[in-house]
Amino acid sequence: MAARKVKLLGAWVSPFALRSRIALNLKSVEHEFLEENLGSKSDLLLKSNPVYKKVPVLLHGDRPVCESLIIVEYIDETWTSGPSILPSDPYDRATARFWAYYIDDKFCPSLVGISKAEGPEAKAEAIEQAKTGLELLEKAFKDCSKGGAFFNGDQIGYLDIAFGCCIGWIRATESMHEIKLFDEEKTPGLVGWIERFCAHKAVKDVMHETEKLIEFAKTLLSKPPPTH
Amino acid sequence: MAARKVKLLGAWVSPFALRSRIALNLKSVEHEFLEENLGSKSDLLLKSNPVYKKVPVLLHGDRPVCESLIIVEYIDETWTSGPSILPSDPYDRATARFWAYYIDDKFCPSLVGISKAEGPEAKAEAIEQAKTGLELLEKAFKDCSKGGAFFNGDQIGYLDIAFGCCIGWIRATESMHEIKLFDEEKTPGLVGWIERFCAHKAVKDVMHETEKLIEFAKTLLSKPPPTH
């Protein structure tokens, strides 16, 4: 039986689509990336993700998989010959899943909140929230990496992918608002991790370029980056 | 080495804590259920889940696992000798995870929205949203069960647990607002599934009694049921 073709419906600006791309790269899965126009979504996207109508959608043959973290787990469980994405120990898996959930549930909204904030007070509060989130993630890095280079230890894994895909938008937010979120003093582990993550062979060719994200954000005027 | 003790920090009213209890029952894991006073949370809860400060928390020895769906996966991966909770096929797993995500992301908030709605128009809209959610879940039941008695086929699994724990609050909401959400015509699959799920040996002794939930909700006056 011929291998089923793999297509990814995504958008280059989306950190969530980027997760799927990196997971596919990590597993050396040949795939086609289909850039969606988020202002006028394709029939294929609407048909493949009728509930949320959002990117990313992974099409494995004609079967769609939706939601970025679910896609990453699907890729890990389907292409088992590549390096493992989830940790092998159940407790480490639960911990990685918890922080990935936190990133989507709290950290990303706090980052978007900086751009959406109305007035200096609301903005200062949003910045504080994002910084608190990064400090929590710094602690998570220490706990999860166990002295290794990545959240997943010696090689990148689930939580690296979940968080790493936000790096571009964090940097763009720093630049656009002239603030510093990553901090040599408060988040030294993350500062080093960013360099290693962005230089990884599964990441470097697809990682967001900050300048392009800023340009994109400017064309949308004051609109925030996409939340999914 | 002695087996590590298992404790569950929960609250009887919480559908999310109920997920963990059913998963532990399904795997025949001996455990102690510690009822939290949600108005005055214990130091153990605050220490075990410092990020969200919420139930449920599973304590396996001294290691905490937080977030109900993550706990269910942890239980499945840790006590592997019991029946599998997640489907074995990666695509079926992704589908179950997607609908569980949908339940937490959309369906539960729509249910809470019925009680929180201010004015008849907002209430009608919230009811419509919840009904739409149930119709989507009816379709998911047909797709996932593949003709079996449960979402997971012939035995209860991840999505049964994720959704089944909402049954009590759905019924309580129906009763308190004198509405009908489950429907013999529009959700016939779910109507039959509810009976089978609630009668399951891992479920029947811990399932919410609708009357008790209603009584609890009344003591909170117009406050909505807990969202986690």
Interface residues (C-beta under 8 A of the other chain):
Chain A: V51 H60 R63 V65 C66 E67 I70 I71 E73 Y74 E77 T78 P90 Y91 R93 A94 R97 F98 Y101 Y102 L136
Chain B: V51 H60 R63 V65 C66 E67 I70 I71 E73 Y74 E77 T78 P90 Y91 R93 A94 R97 F98 Y101 Y102 L136
